[in-house]
Amino acid sequence: MSDMTISKDIIHIGASDKNIKIFESQYALENGMSYNSYLIKDEKNVVLDTIDEKLTDTWLENLEKALDGEKPDYLIVSHMEPDHAYNIGVIAKKYPEMKIVGNQLTFNMLANFFKEIDFSNRKFVVMEGDVLDIGKHKLQFFMAPMVHWPEVMVTYEQTEKILFSADGFGKFGALDVDEEWDCEARRYYFGIVGKYGMQVQALLKKAANLDIQMICPLHGPILKENLGYYIDKYNTWSSYKPEEEGIYIACSSIYGNTLKAAQKLAEILKEKGAKKVVLADLTKEDWAEAVEDAFRYSHLVVASSSYNAGLFPPMKQFLDHLKERNYQNRTVGIIENGSWAPSAGKCMKGTLEEMKNMNIIEPMITIKSTMSDENISQMEEMADKILENNR
């Protein structure tokens, strides 16, 4: 189980939902989801964010136990997304003297989500660099617009040197799941934050000026050791650089003939010395996993059947997801299949050309129904071009 101990004065009061199977109505979850919230006990008591509606009772129980008969003086709102903000209304009604801390955009959204509550006399508006002194602890605020909503801000606790990072450095999965951070953090990042690499880079520049000893995200475990490792991952991801040298072959095949061609290319690449080749069947693969791997590896090959004079939907959706998340800086090979009028290649190339700094290997390979000896020779040539660029 993840160690959620923070310090004598700072307590984790969040909870995990082990039954949830879909996050944000689109991301498949195998191991549930955690929703983090924190309490700082000092001369003034501060709650940092609430959690999702489904876990209200557990959260309130954790909050009251941690308060131990005291009341919260402030609620800091890092992010207005409902999985973190739902219980603002609950805690605001329960503790009517508690001040709400946020930036101006926070309060614009607060009025939209909680129309029945008048926050006008409870607002504590902060701006970039402002500090809230609560006794031993000093809380400094830094704006993080579009990481991944416009009102997002992070809080740096100056005394214990803790960054409360909002959705940054978050991951899928309940807290008591024993799994590597990287995979589910990467899938979370590229699925949810991936479009906003420039904004993440801006936040990392701010963080570089802080002495950070611990990172407390709104999802996933508290990060206490090797923080440079996690920050380096975020720097790579938000720079749209490949994390790893390798070839990701994404295939969408109707009857299996296009898949056989993709498998043949993978075999050729390995025979020619490729160290890492990953083949995914997009008709079966979790789409967020496919997006994650496309960003992870240095090279991409897309192989798809033609469909209705266009592109087979699993491939179209995959490329649309990549485009939406600003996929860029990659070398890409294209394989199309069509029985009478192949159309997939033109469609795939058109979408790829709309992305930044894409090196598309020419010529693309066209299969007519089933793979031919000529197609295998073309794959040999494509493999050589990929590996020449891969070394």
PyMOL commands that set and color helices and strands:
alter all, ss='L'
color gray80, all
select helices_A, chain A and resi 53-67+82-85+88-94+104-113+181-207+227-238+257-271+287-296+313-324+344-352+373-390
alter helices_A, ss='H'
color red, helices_A
select strands_A, chain A and resi 10-12+15-17+22-23+27-28+33-35+38-40+46-48+74-76+99-102+123-125+131-133+138-143+153-157+162-164+214-216+244-252+277-281+297-307+310-311+328-337+356-360+365-367
alter strands_A, ss='S'
color yellow, strands_A
deselect
rebuild
show_as cartoon
